[in-house]
Amino acid sequence: MQMDDLLNKLDDLVDAAWSLPGGKCVIDAEKVREIIDDLRLNLPKEIPQAKAIVADRVEILKTAKSEADDIVKNAEDKARVLVSQDEIVKKAQEKANAIIIDAKQKAKEVKMGAADFSDAILKNSEDNILAALNEIRQARQTIKAPSKL
């Protein structure tokens, strides 16, 4: 059942409630609990995804840093090997510097890409969570509002 349908059902339940003096009403608690359980089951799937992304974000950044460090280390190792050769010392230094610069640039791009990806997914999840939260708040306001008879 859709969230809107469940909220309409909850609204109908409030409308059908017995009115008491002082703006209070009597509602079947079991039916309200069933609707709330159904609402929980129908929360957007992005909520667990957001939790997983938050948990994975640290791992993504660690992996990106590790890859960047490996690239830099490999570039430095290649540079040392090339420098040790007498005939091509100058060319080796130039190539090593280019590799290191390229590796640092790639590492920076990987880090930025991981951060941008995580931020976009978290923003999308945040929007969905806020929308669901607004629906829940509206439902609560409807439940709390005095019955109009």
Secondary structure, DSSP 8 states (H G I E B T S, - for coil): --HHHHHHHHHHHHHTSEEETTTEEE--HHHHHHHHHHHHHTS-THHHHHHHHHHHHHHHHHHHHHHHHHHHHHHHHHHHHHHHSSTTHHHHHHHHHHHHHHHHHHHHHHHHHHHHHHHHHHHHHHHHHHHHHHHHHHHHHHHHS----
